[in-house]
Amino acid sequence: MSVQNQAAIEAEIGTLLLEQWDPLGVRDQPQAQSPYAPYAHEVYNLLSRGGSDTQVGRLLHEAESSEFQHPELASRDLTPLLRALRAIEKRI
């Protein structure tokens, strides 16, 4: 895959993370840029290597707890987000 295609898919993953995950609650701030680009890159890498839903969910829940200081979010159901990520995975 070309670097441009990878960047476009990572941007799409970043948008999904902002719209459906958003542990910082910045989705409704129009001027806010998504702080989730590093996670989009990590999710992309997991998907490109055939990572499981459990691995992706663990990555995101770990970030909620340790990096964003919201351990209460770790019980959230990420099924809709994972389903959307699997649709993107088909283009990787």
Buried (B, 14 or more C-beta within 10 A) or exposed (E): EEEEEBEEBBBBBBBBBBEBBBBBEBBEEEEEEBBBBEBBBBBBBBBEEEBEBEBBBBBBBEBBBEEBEBEEBBEBEBEEBBEBBEEBBEEB
